[in-house]
Amino acid sequence: MERISAFVLGRKGLVTLLAVLAFLIGMGATPIAIQRLSEEYSHAGMPAFDANQEIVRLYGNGGYQRPFVPVVVLPAGTTATDQRAALGRAYDAVSAAMPQARVVSFASTGDRKLVGSDGRTTFGLVYPGTYSDGSPPGGGLGETPDEGPVISAAMSPHLPQGSRVEVTGLDALAPSVDAGGVDVPTKIGIGVLAAVIVLLLVFRSALALVPVLISVLAVFVSFIAILLLTFVMTVHDVALTTMPLLGLGIAVDYSLLIVARWREEQANGHRGDEAVHRAMAGAGRAVLFSGVAVAIGLVTMVVLPVPFLRSLGVAGMIIAAVSVLVTLTVLPVLLAHTGQRLDRKKGGDVRFAREARAGRAWSAWAHAVVRRRWPAAIVAGGLLAALCYTALGVNLGLPESAHLRTSGSGYAGLTALRQAGVPTGSITPFDVLVKGDPATATAMIAGVEGVSAVLSPDTPGWRREGTAVLAVLPAAENGTDAGEATIARVRAAVPAGVLVGGNAAQSMDFREHTYGAFPWMFAMIALVTFVMLARAFRSLLLPLKAVLLNLLSLGAVIGAMVLIWQYGWGTREILDIQPTGAIGEFVPLTIFAFLYGLSMDYEVFLLARMREEYDKTGNTAQAVVEGVGRTGRLVTSAALILFISFAVLAMTPELDVKVFASGLALGIALDATLIRAVLVPAAVAMMGRWNWWLPGWAARVLFVRPSPLRHEDRVAPAVPEPVG
């Protein structure tokens, strides 16, 4: 780090010129990069995705798209058989009102499976294709336009007087999504404003603007890299929202650590370039290792065969790398040039007094945790372990109708089907694409256990270019284990060349592709992290503890997400949002990838300072108190900025993004409180001198000097007196 700071401070003018040029080029590159981002959520190589794409190409509807299910309850004394002609006219009116829709009903098939046990309750399927607002097939649950009013209005005039039409289906039952939300510039503006306020409270001077300036530069430079990447790979537009907010948090984190250490060196009497050199020597390595930790965590998403997740990972790695680069090159020059002027207060050097020693409140807290380390570890660890146990019940599949709306037309239609003895799986059909005559495949699928009906009308909407599309109605909903088992049996039963698609099948493929190899991937990431931290801390136990606590933290976050978004604890009362009983399949993976690195940031900041203090004093308790006292305010401030950034992102109208962003915000909060403020100091205090042990054989493997066991005295660390 000393060589880096010497290099940049010896070339202040050149570094400043390059930073200004990079900022200007980044401003110009940003709008171009945004225009080149992709909006397509593709899952190439997954069988159900390929099937869905082919179905949409041929028919313009269906595939991943969930159908709307019109339910007609005819007047007493009539039956669906008697009114088949009227039902046919009603569904023809739907086809006329929605020309790109694919429609099937009892009128077009004569299939008694589409009629309830009462004889007068009947239902059909309407795959809208392009929705009435012009949006294409597909979309997240609750994000698609409600076509129920259009369908009901088209059918009602053609049905006998006294008939009732209710339109159900997963989209009709899903919680509605606010189409307004908060746009990206507003989100970024709120995040920047929050960062400035927090930093002003930390520094109490114009120096608070320096970390924000570094983060803005890092974001614009990152868009240069994103623009270049768009010429060699597809970059999804999720990077547009995620990268600026993530960059704001990470770059401010790194800058905050360096600036705080620079103020500490000023308080110790060092001035000018010397203070910058010392700050870089003390905190620069922590910034470098933190950036590597973030990149390691995001490798999880980069190697996955899912383009939009890969874009998230790539964008995160870019902003982490650029944040480290800008912090270690431009920030030293800013501090050397303008640091003292920006940090000027009345009273001359008195402004550095509070930086001369560890914060009293955080030192007192750490002292209390060290004294009561066992109870502290048991209480905090028990709470996190309970959340981890809750995480075992996470549902990554599709939601069940029982967990969705309990009012409105969608619920009324579902209730009518239940009362007529129609299995609720009928509202979650899946498409099967067959080449040639579908008769053999239809008979084969109809005989599969768990299949209620197979619909295959001989009409142009269902036969095209030598293919036929079948709608398979399972007895159990796709969001249940029984429903997924039915899909698996159908896949196993159909011959080669028959493509099984649908929303649920694609979800199953996604989970198999992304989570199947996850344990091995995590083992690899944990090993790389262990080696990196073992070199950084010259210890075997500290990196092991860091990896285990990170895993505990991540499990606890998923458990909290299950309570909030799956079980609905507080979502109705606080957020006025209906929980769906399931969490998006991509959410745990992306939360892991982001939080693994971000959480390791705080771990590195804290343990690096503890290691430094232990090397000075040889006393673990003193190292814990001093380490927490020196970094507690910084970690809390950095976590608060990140928490606000992700909380702002959670204001987006898309439910999946809302769940993802709220998980990140919650993870940051848990990590900065229970993990870094309680479990880390308690665990380090419990392990004593063994924290710092690195035997000679391990040191030779890691290419660092060994750290032998040292005798420690038992004198309790002192708590700093208040600074006047």
Secondary structure as GFF3:
##gff-version 3
##sequence-region A 1 724
A	DSSP	alpha_helix	2	9	.	.	.	ID=ss1
A	DSSP	alpha_helix	12	35	.	.	.	ID=ss2
A	DSSP	alpha_helix	47	59	.	.	.	ID=ss3
A	DSSP	beta_strand	69	73	.	.	.	ID=ss4
A	DSSP	alpha_helix	84	97	.	.	.	ID=ss5
A	DSSP	beta_strand	102	104	.	.	.	ID=ss6
A	DSSP	alpha_helix	106	109	.	.	.	ID=ss7
A	DSSP	three_ten_helix	112	114	.	.	.	ID=ss8
A	DSSP	beta_strand	121	123	.	.	.	ID=ss9
A	DSSP	beta_strand	125	127	.	.	.	ID=ss10
A	DSSP	alpha_helix	148	155	.	.	.	ID=ss11
A	DSSP	three_ten_helix	156	158	.	.	.	ID=ss12
A	DSSP	beta_strand	164	168	.	.	.	ID=ss13
A	DSSP	alpha_helix	170	173	.	.	.	ID=ss14
A	DSSP	alpha_helix	184	203	.	.	.	ID=ss15
A	DSSP	three_ten_helix	206	208	.	.	.	ID=ss16
A	DSSP	alpha_helix	209	229	.	.	.	ID=ss17
A	DSSP	alpha_helix	238	267	.	.	.	ID=ss18
A	DSSP	alpha_helix	272	279	.	.	.	ID=ss19
A	DSSP	pi_helix	280	284	.	.	.	ID=ss20
A	DSSP	alpha_helix	285	302	.	.	.	ID=ss21
A	DSSP	alpha_helix	307	342	.	.	.	ID=ss22
A	DSSP	three_ten_helix	348	355	.	.	.	ID=ss23
A	DSSP	alpha_helix	360	371	.	.	.	ID=ss24
A	DSSP	alpha_helix	373	391	.	.	.	ID=ss25
A	DSSP	three_ten_helix	401	403	.	.	.	ID=ss26
A	DSSP	alpha_helix	408	419	.	.	.	ID=ss27
A	DSSP	three_ten_helix	424	427	.	.	.	ID=ss28
A	DSSP	beta_strand	430	435	.	.	.	ID=ss29
A	DSSP	alpha_helix	439	446	.	.	.	ID=ss30
A	DSSP	beta_strand	451	455	.	.	.	ID=ss31
A	DSSP	beta_strand	463	464	.	.	.	ID=ss32
A	DSSP	beta_strand	467	474	.	.	.	ID=ss33
A	DSSP	alpha_helix	481	493	.	.	.	ID=ss34
A	DSSP	beta_strand	499	500	.	.	.	ID=ss35
A	DSSP	alpha_helix	503	515	.	.	.	ID=ss36
A	DSSP	alpha_helix	518	537	.	.	.	ID=ss37
A	DSSP	alpha_helix	541	561	.	.	.	ID=ss38
A	DSSP	pi_helix	562	566	.	.	.	ID=ss39
A	DSSP	alpha_helix	571	575	.	.	.	ID=ss40
A	DSSP	alpha_helix	587	617	.	.	.	ID=ss41
A	DSSP	alpha_helix	620	649	.	.	.	ID=ss42
A	DSSP	alpha_helix	655	670	.	.	.	ID=ss43
A	DSSP	pi_helix	671	679	.	.	.	ID=ss44
A	DSSP	alpha_helix	680	687	.	.	.	ID=ss45
A	DSSP	three_ten_helix	688	692	.	.	.	ID=ss46
A	DSSP	alpha_helix	696	702	.	.	.	ID=ss47
###
